[in-house]
């Protein structure tokens, strides 16, 4: 039963992550990546 519960939780997490990726626009990630590269320089 515990294994099934963990599997269900993992599926729920995947759904949440997928929803976040769909909701958030890609430009945000691009800006974050550019900021990280500038900081590295």
Residue pairs with C-beta under 8 A, 6 or more apart in sequence:
none
